[in-house]
Amino acid sequence: MTISDPQAAEGATESHEPAPGNTLPPRPSPVRNAAVYFAIALLIAIPCVWQPHIQANDLSSHLYNAWLANQVSAGELKGLYLAPQFTNVLFDHLLSLLLRTGSLVWTERIAVLLAVQVFFWGCFACASALGGRPAWTLAPFLALLAYGSVFRMGFFNFYISAGICLWAVALIWRNRPGVRLLAIPLLLMAWTAHSLPCAWAAAVIGYVFVARRLKPGQRWWLAGGGLIALPGLALWLAGSFPSRWTGGLRVDSMFGADQVLIYGFKYKFLATALLCFWILLLLQRFAKPPSPAGETVFQLWVLNAAACLVLPDAVWLPFYAGGLSFLTMRLSLLSGILFCGVIASVPVKTPHKLLAVALSILFFGCSYWDERTLNSVEQRVARAVTTLPPGAHAVSTLQDSRLNPWALEHVLDRACIGRCFDFVNYEPSTTQFRLRAQPGNAYVISDYQDLVDLERGQLIFQRTDIDLYRLSPCRPTGEICVSRVKPGDRLAKDQVAPGSEPLEK
């Protein structure tokens, strides 16, 4: 048998010979293998091309700020500048490069396609390594994770970094001399995308290295130490930095099932069905000897699940104006991938395969419809933008509290590229991104507190040196109205007109 956990020999020996009286099934030809990989890659790419624009919240902001960065690099837009930064920049550099040589549509499609392929195949490589065999039966689950909440939030630097880190973890897990050293350049590359997945991967790799040096019966002591250390880390964060926790017992986050909670209420049924299905597979894994309790992959998943529960959802670090937020959502994505590694060895029968495919079809069918609706809203915003003077300063106050994640938060950004300036563009003021703004510049708010006040409905527009236009929902038509903002006016989010959006309440 193939030992999925290299450090857990536990008296087993790897054998490539068939048992007496049995024959090994013929191995697929390399051509057939390549065809299967290519077919899966094409299927995974479909959601990136089935709508006029990819709806992934922060994606619009990344595109818009890449366009601004190119202008700043050309010596334009006085008051904006590019700060030297070595993390949280890889996806943005890719967008800037593509925007210089191609159209907006091709830029977003190519960049997101690359991100999805890196992430999905990183998940596949890691789940295959953890499970000890190619994770074909897990492909529907991995597809759900690939297009889940983290994708829809548009956290593409984190997303790409996580995909690369999963490749690195897979190399370390397989433990092949020489090849495992490739994990080092992979982690360095991942760092340029985002540091958080690198910290997670370093913790996972460190745990694996220590576990390999312990006897099987001693590894639960290591896991127990990790479970004790997590509350200690949470207390240290709470005492050292302003932090915020999510309420309630998030069992769905522990398994990663909350990744399918996007947009409307109907996804809660999908998340519940997925969670129940995964719990069933976990029970079957425990019924299949040997018990997974002593396996390193199970312990890693338990630790990651515990981190989803005890660590804060947001932390405000002193070197950033904006906080590091949605940490639970990010951890739950990694928890889902580890869980796939736990159940990878469970024999999947035909009913299970059909249920997994059915859940995937329902998820992607619902997301197709909701993306279509959001594209319709964005088209209305784009029509409104065409009525603005060239180079106008604008702000969108559209909001739909029915949506999760905040799908209308950056609805103006993509429409503004080459036409106007989004005055409440959030990236420069957070100091988490390479594009920064000097106080008093003519293009964007430079004080992050002003963005907080906007969310609270307390922002008073005071500038007299620029003309600002507000895009807000027209009632009851559902179209987008443009109005002039006068000094002293209060800016607040406006709910979209009831009935104007077919997204579920």
C-alpha atoms as one frame of an Amber mdcrd trajectory, in Angstrom:
protein
   0.000   0.000   0.000   1.019   3.632  -0.354   1.696   5.348   2.925  -0.034
   8.712   2.790   1.771  10.042   5.856   5.521   9.564   5.202   6.471   9.878
   8.833   3.850   7.411   9.999   5.239   4.092   8.918   3.780   2.443  12.008
   5.111  -0.962  11.021   3.667  -0.801   7.502   5.857  -1.323   4.501   5.293
   0.149   1.083   4.727  -2.545  -1.507   4.197  -2.285  -5.206   3.438  -5.970
  -5.679  -0.131  -7.290  -5.986  -1.470  -9.566  -3.295  -1.571 -13.288  -4.164
  -4.409 -14.052  -6.510  -4.944 -10.378  -7.352  -3.711  -8.253 -10.175  -3.078
  -4.558 -10.195  -5.292  -2.538 -12.530  -3.474  -1.220 -15.579  -2.080   2.234
 -15.163  -3.536   4.934 -17.416  -1.305   6.018 -20.253   0.474   9.382 -19.967
  -1.626  10.664 -22.870  -4.833   9.740 -21.066  -3.590  11.323 -17.855  -2.747
  14.540 -19.689  -6.187  14.542 -21.314  -7.892  14.188 -17.921  -5.861  17.025
 -16.404  -6.574  19.220 -19.419 -10.310  18.478 -19.285 -10.491  19.315 -15.566
  -8.526  22.532 -16.162 -11.034  23.569 -18.833 -14.007  22.813 -16.587 -12.478
  24.795 -13.738 -11.974  27.768 -16.065 -15.605  28.034 -17.204 -16.815  30.359
 -14.375 -14.098  32.810 -15.400 -15.554  33.314 -18.871 -19.317  32.781 -18.628
 -20.201  36.412 -17.770 -19.187  39.810 -19.217 -17.199  40.499 -16.042 -16.003
  38.261 -13.200 -17.821  39.186 -10.003 -15.368  38.947  -7.130 -15.772  42.118
  -5.032 -12.146  43.276  -4.503 -11.232  42.250  -8.073 -12.713  45.527  -9.351
 -10.637  47.420  -6.803  -7.462  45.554  -7.779  -8.075  46.347 -11.453  -8.809
  49.996 -10.773  -5.738  50.452  -8.581  -3.529  48.659 -11.125  -4.719  51.245
 -13.678  -3.913  54.047 -11.217  -0.494  52.502 -10.493   0.359  52.485 -14.203
  -0.483  56.185 -14.414   1.564  56.948 -11.311   4.500  55.032 -12.833   4.162
  57.250 -15.912   4.550  60.379 -13.751   0.875  61.334 -13.631  -1.641  61.762
 -10.771   0.275  64.080  -8.446  -0.365  63.197  -4.835  -0.377  59.434  -5.407
   2.772  57.315  -5.139   3.938  53.700  -5.132   5.521  52.456  -1.919   8.240
  49.763  -2.030   6.500  46.608  -0.852   7.432  42.927  -1.023   4.222  41.208
   0.021   0.567  41.615  -0.970   1.667  42.755  -4.447   2.012  39.759  -6.819
  -1.527  39.840  -8.233  -1.397  43.633  -8.549   1.867  43.527 -10.500   0.322
  40.926 -12.803  -2.692  43.164 -13.430  -0.502  46.204 -14.112   1.558  44.240
 -16.620  -1.507  42.875 -18.419  -3.228  46.277 -18.502  -0.234  47.766 -20.306
  -0.529  45.233 -23.111  -4.208  44.289 -23.336  -7.802  45.252 -22.724  -9.550
  45.366 -19.359 -11.642  42.270 -20.104  -8.662  40.182 -21.180  -6.631  41.432
 -18.222  -9.162  40.267 -15.648  -9.826  36.965 -17.427  -6.165  36.017 -17.827
  -5.189  37.078 -14.295  -8.099  35.311 -12.607  -7.736  32.208 -14.792  -4.108
  31.933 -13.727  -5.066  32.432 -10.080  -7.771  29.755 -10.227  -5.499  27.229
 -11.917  -2.687  27.841  -9.418  -5.055  27.510  -6.492  -7.081  24.511  -7.690
  -4.065  22.429  -8.699  -2.288  23.426  -5.491  -5.319  22.074  -3.601  -5.292
  18.939  -5.746  -1.563  18.341  -5.223  -1.861  18.846  -1.461  -4.986  16.684
  -1.057  -3.383  13.967  -3.186  -0.213  14.028  -1.093  -2.109  14.003   2.202
  -4.428  11.210   1.050  -1.744   9.096  -0.581  -3.455   8.896  -3.979  -4.704
  11.240  -6.729  -7.661  13.160  -5.352  -9.947  12.799  -8.368 -12.994  11.982
  -6.257 -12.417  15.207  -4.311 -12.360  17.409  -7.420 -15.991  18.598  -6.969
 -15.220  19.651  -3.392 -12.016  21.405  -4.437 -13.957  23.254  -7.142 -16.417
  24.510  -4.513 -13.523  25.744  -2.377 -11.857  27.356  -5.391 -14.935  29.482
  -6.115 -16.074  29.989  -2.540 -16.141  32.983  -0.222 -12.451  33.879  -0.472
 -12.711  33.959  -4.276 -15.934  35.999  -4.202 -14.393  38.475  -1.786 -11.634
  38.955  -4.357  -8.753  38.249  -1.973  -6.573  37.221  -4.898  -3.177  37.894
  -3.370  -4.139  35.637  -0.458  -5.747  33.176  -2.886  -2.649  32.843  -5.092
  -0.339  32.666  -2.082  -2.457  29.870  -0.583  -2.311  27.912  -3.852   1.475
  28.183  -4.070   1.879  27.294  -0.383  -0.242  24.181  -0.905   2.192  23.067
  -3.620   5.045  23.599  -1.135   3.271  21.590   1.587   2.666  18.763  -0.910
   6.387  18.633  -1.751   7.363  18.510   1.912   4.746  15.855   2.634   5.949
  13.565  -0.160   9.459  13.969   1.297  11.388  13.137  -1.857  15.078  14.081
  -1.479  16.041  17.040  -3.617  12.525  17.689  -4.886  11.313  18.851  -1.468
  13.838  21.712  -1.629  11.667  23.288  -4.312   9.344  24.262  -1.475  11.748
  27.075  -0.549  11.467  29.113  -3.785   7.723  28.391  -3.834   7.297  29.888
  -0.368   9.386  32.910  -1.358   7.158  33.436  -4.378   4.050  33.000  -2.240
   5.357  35.668   0.148   5.194  38.273  -2.625   1.482  37.480  -2.962   0.550
  37.381   0.737   2.334  36.612   3.986  -0.502  34.901   5.888  -0.561  31.635
   3.877   3.238  31.518   4.192   2.967  31.722   7.972   0.345  28.963   7.878
   2.503  26.790   5.605   5.543  27.328   7.840   3.502  26.146  10.842   2.257
  23.079   8.938   5.729  22.181   7.680   7.214  22.676  11.137   4.570  20.391
  12.625   5.310  17.721   9.998   9.056  17.863  10.656   8.585  17.493  14.416
   5.970  14.734  14.033   8.345  12.711  11.849  10.747  12.515  14.744   8.166
  11.258  17.209   6.690   7.831  17.680   3.029   7.475  16.631   1.849   7.361
  20.240   3.672  10.604  21.052   2.164  12.721  18.296  -1.008  13.490  20.205
   1.186  15.212  22.775   2.367  17.468  19.966  -1.228  18.102  18.873  -2.241
  18.746  22.471   0.526  21.304  22.776  -0.774  23.018  19.662  -4.314  23.095
  21.057  -2.994  24.739  24.218  -0.859  27.214  22.269  -3.762  28.498  20.143
  -5.714  30.079  23.040  -2.412  31.483  24.260  -1.852  33.093  20.854  -5.401
  34.462  20.898  -4.882  35.989  24.348  -1.593  37.532  23.253  -3.213  39.076
  20.174  -6.089  40.403  22.277  -3.667  41.958  24.763  -1.281  43.377  22.167
  -3.523  44.642  19.355  -7.137  45.714  18.901  -8.940  42.541  17.804 -12.436
  41.389  16.920 -13.944  37.891  17.163 -16.905  36.384  15.333 -19.781  35.233
  17.499 -21.160  31.733  17.839 -19.820  28.239  17.316 -18.848  28.109  13.655
 -18.843  24.381  12.943 -19.109  25.123   9.221 -15.849  27.104   9.414 -14.096
  24.178  11.087 -14.871  22.007   8.069 -14.616  24.767   5.459 -18.256  24.328
   4.452 -18.915  28.046   4.980 -16.938  28.720   1.811 -20.132  28.131  -0.189
 -21.958  30.892   1.728 -21.922  33.493  -1.021 -24.596  36.032  -1.930 -28.149
  35.029  -0.928 -29.913  32.877   1.624 -30.223  29.843  -0.674 -26.537  29.042
  -0.206 -27.199  28.218   3.450 -29.026  25.103   2.313 -26.042  24.140   0.169
 -23.651  24.766   3.065 -25.781  22.640   5.385 -25.954  19.793   2.876 -22.204
  19.957   2.277 -21.461  19.969   6.004 -23.682  16.934   6.617 -22.102  15.120
   3.669 -18.595  15.812   4.947 -19.465  14.674   8.476 -20.789  11.431   6.977
 -17.520  10.920   5.088 -15.562  11.639   8.285 -17.553   8.990  10.152 -16.815
   6.532   7.351 -13.138   7.425   7.617 -13.195   6.546  11.334 -14.925   3.269
  10.519 -12.102   2.386   8.117  -8.960   1.087   9.871  -6.551   2.399  10.828
  -8.176   5.210  12.780  -7.229   8.659  11.482  -6.817   9.984  15.025  -3.108
   9.162  15.056  -2.428  10.531  11.579  -0.679  13.833  11.169  -3.121  15.100
   8.555  -6.047  14.624  10.955  -4.180  16.434  13.726  -3.362  19.316  11.383
  -7.018  19.617  10.454  -8.058  19.574  14.144  -5.562  22.342  14.903  -6.710
  24.425  11.927 -10.356  23.913  12.917  -9.541  25.038  16.453  -7.813  28.125
  15.037 -11.072  29.023  13.254 -12.809  29.024  16.620 -10.345  30.744  18.951
  -8.384  33.211  16.811  -9.785  36.684  16.099 -11.528  37.485  12.831  -9.779
  40.848  12.539  -6.576  42.327  13.985  -5.414  45.944  13.743  -1.618  45.926
  13.498   0.323  49.136  14.169   2.014  49.255  10.748  -1.330  49.213   8.858
  -4.044  51.845   9.004  -6.664  49.231   8.106  -7.081  45.963   9.948  -6.341
  42.448   8.743  -9.887  41.165   8.478 -11.904  38.081   7.499  -9.267  35.854
   9.077 -11.845  33.197   9.969 -12.984  33.006   6.359  -9.383  32.594   5.192
  -8.640  29.938   7.803 -11.802  28.043   6.926 -10.614  27.749   3.320  -7.394
  26.107   4.523  -9.405  23.963   6.939 -11.513  22.678   4.047  -8.425  21.669
   2.105  -6.925  19.823   5.068 -10.245  18.090   5.634 -10.210  16.896   2.036
  -6.848  15.324   2.847  -8.424  13.563   5.844 -11.236  11.983   3.795  -9.139
  11.358   0.658  -8.731   7.653   1.456 -12.456   7.018   2.027 -13.845   4.712
  -0.700 -16.349   6.854  -2.576 -19.330   4.920  -3.891 -21.503   5.940  -6.818
 -24.223   7.617  -4.677 -21.538   9.717  -3.000 -20.104  10.762  -6.348 -23.546
  11.690  -7.647 -24.276  13.749  -4.528 -20.947  15.590  -4.797 -21.597  16.388
  -8.457 -25.176  17.471  -7.678 -23.987  19.882  -4.970 -21.433  21.322  -7.389
 -24.021  21.785 -10.136 -26.416  23.528  -7.722 -23.664  25.780  -6.402 -22.377
  26.848  -9.804 -25.886  27.168 -11.196 -26.875  29.547  -8.398 -23.642  31.514
  -8.669 -24.110  31.869 -12.442 -27.523  33.431 -11.908 -26.304  35.763  -9.163
 -23.263  36.839 -11.161 -25.572  37.630 -14.040 -27.584  39.897 -11.744 -24.487
  41.651 -10.436 -23.260  42.209 -13.985 -26.613  43.846 -14.688 -26.086  46.224
 -11.761 -22.562  46.997 -12.938 -23.837  47.752 -16.443 -26.278  50.272 -14.937
 -23.422  51.858 -13.014 -21.343  52.017 -16.208 -24.201  53.787 -18.012 -24.376
  56.313 -15.205 -20.610  56.876 -15.363 -20.867  57.836 -19.043 -22.941  60.875
 -17.995 -20.100  62.221 -15.841 -17.581  64.766 -17.123 -14.253  63.169 -18.190
 -11.962  62.674 -15.197 -14.779  63.351 -12.706 -14.544  62.402  -9.053 -17.274
  59.989  -8.041 -18.495  57.921  -5.135 -20.915  55.001  -5.143 -23.169  54.613
  -2.138 -24.941  51.480  -3.392 -25.409  48.797  -0.780 -27.416  45.585  -0.509
 -27.371  44.143   2.994 -28.876  40.911   1.636 -25.603  40.052  -0.035 -22.750
  38.102   1.528 -19.978  38.949   0.756 -20.317  42.669   0.051 -20.785  42.312
  -3.674 -21.554  46.002  -4.379 -18.710  47.457  -2.334 -16.519  48.237  -5.367
 -19.132  48.276  -8.119 -17.889  51.681  -9.331 -14.205  50.819  -9.699 -14.217
  48.806 -12.917 -16.576  51.269 -14.596 -14.279  54.169 -13.624 -11.156  52.809
 -15.341 -10.157  55.348 -17.984 -13.188  57.543 -17.219 -13.340  58.803 -13.626
 -11.817  58.565 -10.161 -13.397  56.674  -7.273 -12.897  59.142  -4.442 -13.519
  56.539  -1.715 -11.153  53.926  -3.157 -10.072  52.095  -0.016  -6.650  50.654
  -0.951  -4.341  53.701  -0.564  -5.597  54.674   2.889  -5.166  51.195   4.409
  -1.370  51.248   3.750  -1.622  47.499   3.062  -1.094  47.934  -0.681   1.614
  49.455  -2.845  -0.495  52.450  -3.986  -0.498  55.222  -1.378  -2.010  58.710
  -1.208  -0.706  61.947   0.248  -3.090  64.104   2.308  -4.930  66.659   0.219
  -4.492  64.820  -3.082  -7.216  65.330  -5.690  -8.002  61.673  -6.411  -8.795
  59.680  -3.283  -9.433  59.906   0.441  -6.126  59.494   2.273  -7.452  59.072
   5.829  -8.764  55.568   6.572 -11.018  56.923   9.318 -13.023  58.720   6.629
 -13.840  55.339   5.068 -14.927  54.045   8.464 -17.163  57.098   8.825 -18.639
  56.421   5.386 -19.613  52.898   6.450 -21.238  54.355   9.572 -23.068  57.057
   7.605 -21.099  59.800   9.370 -18.817  61.099   6.593 -19.300  64.813   5.876
 -17.837  65.958   2.558 -15.697  69.056   3.209 -13.620  69.522   0.049 -14.223
  72.694  -1.971 -11.436  72.176  -4.516 -13.028  69.236  -6.351 -16.427  68.428
  -7.805 -17.779  65.158  -6.415 -20.650  63.149  -7.888 -22.649  60.511  -6.049
 -24.081  57.385  -7.696 -27.065  56.075  -5.762 -30.110  53.897  -6.457 -33.125
  55.555  -8.035 -36.416  54.590  -6.484 -38.516  52.841  -7.612 -36.970  52.258
 -11.052 -33.806  50.484  -9.874 -31.648  52.599 -12.198 -28.594  54.505 -10.973
 -28.953  58.239 -10.366 -26.118  60.777 -10.454 -26.187  63.791  -8.159 -23.730
  66.503  -7.185 -22.294  66.363  -3.663 -21.983  69.768  -2.023 -19.562  70.662
   0.789 -21.293  69.853   4.068 -23.351  66.991   2.608 -23.361  63.711   4.503
 -22.337  60.592   2.591 -23.955  57.324   3.615 -24.655  53.939   2.048 -28.005
  53.598   0.282 -29.885  50.321   0.035 -30.752  49.297  -3.495 -34.397  49.765
  -4.394 -36.628  46.896  -3.198 -37.395  44.552  -6.055 -34.601  45.900  -8.229
 -32.382  42.928  -7.463 -33.529  39.333  -7.938 -30.898  38.111  -5.474 -32.592
  36.255  -2.673 -33.398  37.970   0.577
